[in-house]
Amino acid sequence: MSRIRGRDTVPEMAVRSALHTRGYRFSLQRKDLPGKPDIVLPKYRMVVFVHGCFWHRHHNCERTTIPTNNAQFWKNKFSTNVDRDVRNTRELRALGWRVFTVWECEVGLGRSVKRLLTTLDKLRDSLE
């Protein structure tokens, strides 16, 4: 457990690199926002969470397994994580933020990153 990173993960770095390459500027893990989003794009009022499939329970993902040892503990832990994610998303939207979730398994395929960049490009075009 001590080796599990909470920030600067490989998927998070890939998303940040793609954003930076496209010219988007952002801040990281703002403590003043619910859930301390991984990436915050204030100009677009958008936050990005880069979720690990295992920890945040990506629906129908092969990485969403439950360890056999102490299964009840893990079920409770995962349930708490999912509930917190829902609550943070709701609070951020109530504050006027757009919330975008990038799933770990989709980063390598580029799907989530492409969706994020397309969304941001449309927002940038509408602001200009």
C-alpha positions as CSV (number, residue, x, y, z in Angstrom):
1,M,0.0,0.0,0.0
2,S,2.9,2.4,0.7
3,R,4.0,2.2,-2.9
4,I,0.6,3.4,-4.3
5,R,0.9,6.9,-5.5
6,G,-1.7,9.5,-4.9
7,R,-0.4,12.0,-7.4
8,D,1.9,12.1,-10.4
9,T,0.8,8.7,-11.6
10,V,1.6,7.5,-15.1
11,P,-1.9,8.1,-16.4
12,E,-2.0,11.5,-14.7
13,M,1.3,12.5,-16.3
14,A,0.1,11.3,-19.7
15,V,-3.0,13.5,-19.5
16,R,-1.0,16.5,-18.2
17,S,1.5,16.1,-21.1
18,A,-1.3,16.0,-23.7
19,L,-2.9,19.1,-22.2
20,H,0.4,20.9,-22.0
21,T,1.3,20.0,-25.6
22,R,-2.0,21.4,-26.8
23,G,-1.2,24.7,-25.0
24,Y,-3.6,24.3,-22.1
25,R,-2.4,25.7,-18.8
26,F,-3.6,24.2,-15.5
27,S,-2.9,23.9,-11.9
28,L,-2.7,20.7,-9.8
29,Q,-4.6,19.4,-6.9
30,R,-6.2,22.6,-5.6
31,K,-7.0,22.1,-2.0
32,D,-9.7,24.7,-2.0
33,L,-11.9,22.6,-4.3
34,P,-13.9,19.5,-3.2
35,G,-12.0,16.3,-3.8
36,K,-8.7,18.1,-4.7
37,P,-9.0,17.5,-8.4
38,D,-5.9,16.2,-10.2
39,I,-6.0,18.9,-12.8
40,V,-7.8,22.3,-12.7
41,L,-8.3,24.4,-15.8
42,P,-9.6,27.7,-14.2
43,K,-10.1,29.5,-17.6
44,Y,-12.6,26.8,-18.6
45,R,-14.0,26.2,-15.2
46,M,-13.1,22.5,-15.6
47,V,-11.6,20.0,-13.3
48,V,-10.2,16.7,-14.3
49,F,-10.0,13.6,-12.2
50,V,-7.7,10.9,-13.4
51,H,-9.1,7.8,-11.7
52,G,-7.5,4.4,-11.2
53,C,-10.0,1.7,-12.3
54,F,-9.2,-0.5,-9.3
55,W,-9.7,2.2,-6.6
56,H,-12.6,4.1,-8.1
57,R,-14.5,1.1,-9.6
58,H,-14.6,1.7,-13.3
59,H,-17.8,0.0,-14.4
60,N,-17.2,-3.2,-16.5
61,C,-13.5,-2.8,-16.5
62,E,-11.3,-5.9,-16.1
63,R,-9.1,-4.0,-13.6
64,T,-12.1,-3.6,-11.2
65,T,-11.4,-6.7,-9.1
66,I,-11.9,-7.4,-5.4
67,P,-9.1,-8.9,-3.5
68,T,-10.0,-12.3,-2.0
69,N,-8.3,-11.6,1.4
70,N,-10.4,-9.5,3.7
71,A,-13.1,-9.0,0.9
72,Q,-15.6,-7.2,3.2
73,F,-13.0,-4.6,4.1
74,W,-12.3,-4.0,0.4
75,K,-16.0,-3.8,-0.5
76,N,-16.5,-1.1,2.2
77,K,-13.3,0.7,1.1
78,F,-14.4,0.8,-2.6
79,S,-18.0,1.8,-1.7
80,T,-16.6,4.7,0.4
81,N,-14.4,5.8,-2.6
82,V,-17.3,5.7,-5.0
83,D,-19.6,7.6,-2.7
84,R,-16.9,10.3,-2.1
85,D,-16.4,10.6,-5.9
86,V,-20.1,11.2,-6.4
87,R,-20.3,13.7,-3.6
88,N,-17.3,15.6,-4.9
89,T,-18.7,15.7,-8.4
90,R,-22.0,17.0,-7.2
91,E,-20.4,19.7,-5.0
92,L,-18.1,20.8,-7.9
93,R,-21.0,21.1,-10.3
94,A,-23.0,23.1,-7.7
95,L,-20.1,25.5,-7.6
96,G,-20.2,25.9,-11.4
97,W,-17.3,23.6,-12.4
98,R,-17.4,21.2,-15.3
99,V,-16.2,17.8,-14.1
100,F,-14.3,15.4,-16.4
101,T,-13.2,11.9,-15.4
102,V,-10.4,10.1,-17.2
103,W,-10.1,6.4,-16.5
104,E,-6.7,4.8,-16.1
105,C,-7.5,2.0,-18.6
106,E,-8.5,4.5,-21.3
107,V,-5.4,6.6,-21.1
108,G,-3.3,4.1,-23.0
109,L,-5.9,3.8,-25.7
110,G,-6.1,7.6,-25.9
111,R,-9.9,7.6,-25.8
112,S,-10.4,9.7,-22.6
113,V,-7.6,12.0,-23.5
114,K,-9.1,12.6,-27.0
115,R,-12.5,13.2,-25.5
116,L,-11.0,15.7,-23.0
117,L,-9.1,17.6,-25.7
118,T,-12.1,17.7,-28.0
119,T,-14.2,19.1,-25.1
120,L,-11.6,21.7,-24.3
121,D,-11.1,22.7,-27.9
122,K,-14.9,23.4,-28.2
123,L,-14.8,25.4,-25.0
124,R,-11.8,27.4,-26.2
125,D,-13.5,28.1,-29.6
126,S,-16.6,29.3,-27.8
127,L,-14.7,31.7,-25.6
128,E,-12.8,33.3,-28.5
